[in-house]
């Protein structure tokens, strides 16, 4: 998926990459290998930052990770020629600040690339709102927004040449596979060991399937280039 996303956005090179919401650093390491780039990843989890650093050291890659708030990035303006965020935007409680910080950290002529879960455009029915509320409760998510809101924010931050794509249908099989794996004996015992938080998340996986099936939940991409100052 990382390679497909980069190809779709036309990213052919990068020297310094910021991975916003890096998790265990998988995207950072892949970007470093593909482009020979140095990468910085930020996460709110000290455990994730520690594990991401250990994996990257073992791989001999120039990837650094730190605990930091994506809404107040600890980097100077224009520090990165590629600012990347995959499946973290949905966790951000302040979307305007999130987009502002990514654009601020991006160098003139650099690219911001966002891949995120969002909701469909337009007004929601009571049933739609209830389904999203249940998923948000399980995964500790703030309010869902449509991709059009991100597009507006990208333009307000001066990003140009915007491109958008909807890959919802392509990712639908993922959730079927996750649910199927949870129903195996190994999957079930693993969930029990993981504790109530993970069990709660597993319980609403069928709701993600339902949201994708009806078009309420979308998996979309958006990219733009920061103008030359």
N, C-alpha and C positions, 0 to 999 in steps of 0.2 A: 504493500500500500504506500509506503514512503516513496519508493521509486516511481510508482504511478502518479503520485501527487506532484513530485518534482517535475516529471515529464509533462504533465498537464499544464503546470505553471510556467514551463519554459525555462526552468532553472538549470543552466549548464555549468555553472561554476559558483563557488563561494569560498571565501578565505576565512571569514570570521562569522560564526553562526550563534544565534541566541535561541535556545529551546525553552519556551515559556510553558511551565507546567510539565517538567521533563520526566516525572516518574522515576523509573529505574534507569533512565538514560539510553534506552534502546534507539530512539530516533537520533540522539546526539552521536552515538557511536556509528550508526549507519551513515549519517551525513559526513562525519569525519572520514570514514573509509572512502566514500564515493568521491569526495572533492579534495581530500587531503587538507581539510579545514580544521582549524581549532574551534572548539565549541564551548559554550557556557550554558549550563542548565540551571534553572531555578525551580524549587519546589518548596512547599510549606512543611514537608516532612523531613526531619533529621534522619530518620531511618532510610528513606529513599535516597537522600543525598549521600549518605555513607555507603550504601550498597552500590549506587551508580558509580561512585568514585572507585570502589574496589574492583568492579567489573571492568572499568575503563583502564585502570592501571594494569590489570592482568592482560588486557588486550594490547597494551602498549600504545594507546591512542591519546592524543592531546585534547582530552575532554575534562573540563572542570565543572564541579557542581557545588551549589551553595543553597542554604536555606534563605529564602527571600520571598517577599510579597510581590506578586506580579502587578499589583496596583501601585507599587512604589519601587520600581526596579533600581537596583544599586549600580547603575552604569551611567556613564556620561552620554550626553546627546550624540547620536550618530556613531555609536560604537560598533555596529554590526552591518554587514552587507546583506545578510539574510536573517530575518526574524521569523521564527517558526513556532506555530502552536497547533498541536494535534490533540483533539479530544480533551482540551482543558478549558476552553472558553465557556462551556456550559456551567462550569463551577464558579465563574467569576460573578460576584454580587453587584459589581459596578461596571457595566459594559463600556460606558464612555471612558472611564479611567483606564480600563484594560486596553482598549484600542489606542488611547492617547499614549500610554507608556510604550506599547510596541512601536508606534510610529516615531516617538521621540528617540528611542534607542536605535532606530534604523538610520543608516547613513544616507545622505542624498544619493539618489540613483540606485539605492538598495531596494530589496523587496520584502514585503510583509506577506506571509502565507498562513492563512487560518483554515483549519479543518475542525468542524464542531458539530455537535448535536444541537438542533434547534427545532422550532415548531413551524407548522404551516402558517401562511399569511391569513389575515382576516380575523373575524370574531370567532370565538370558541363557544361551543355549546356547553351546557352544564356538565354533560358527561365527559366531554373532552377535558374540561378544567379539572374534573375529579380524577381522571386518569393521570394527568400530568402531576397533580398534587400528590398522588400516591407514590409515583416514581420519585418525585423530589424528596419526599419524606424518607424513602429508603436509601437514597444516594446522597442526601444532604445537599440538594441543589437549590439555588435561588430560582427566581421566576424565569420561565422559558421565554425566549424571544424569537421572532422570525429572522431569517437571514437579511431581509430588507433593512432591518434596524442596523445591522453591522455595515451594510453598504453605505448607509447614510453617515455613519460614524467614520468610515474610511475616507469618504469624500470631505468631511469636515476637517479631517486631519491632513488634508492635502495630498492624499494618495491618488494616483492617476492610473489610467489604463486598467481599470478594474475588470476582472474576470470572475465568473461565478459558475459553479456546477453543482448538480444534485446527484449524489451517488447512493441515495437511499435504497434503491432496488438492489444494488450490488452488495450492500452490507447486510441485507435481510437474512441470508443464510447463516451469518455469524451467530445471531441470537438463537436460531433453531439448534445450532451445534452446541452452544453453551447450555441450553436447557437440557438437551439430550445427555450431555456429559454429567450434569448434576444428578440425573436420574439413575446413573450407574452406581453400583455398590461403592466403588472407590470415590466417586464424586460425592455421594451422600455422606460417607464417613468423614471425608475431608471438610465438608461444610459443618458438620457437627464439631470437629476439632477447632474450626476457625472462630466459632463463637456467634453470639446473637446478631452482631452487626452484619456479618457476612450472610447469615441465614435470612435476615431481613432483605438484603439485596437480592438474594436468590429467589425469594418469594415473589418479587415483582418482575422478574425477567419475562414472564408471559405478557405483562402489560407493555413492555418495550416491543414485543412482537406485535401486539395488537395495535399499538400506535403506529408502527411502521406499515402494517397491513392496510390501515385505513388512510394513511397519508398524513396523519396528525403530526407524527414525529419524522423529522427529516435529518439526513446526514449530508451536510453541504460544505463546499469549499469556496473560499474567497481569497483573491490575491490582488495586490496593487503595488505600484512603485512609488517611492518617495521622490518628490520633485527636487531638482537641483536648486540649492540655495544661492 
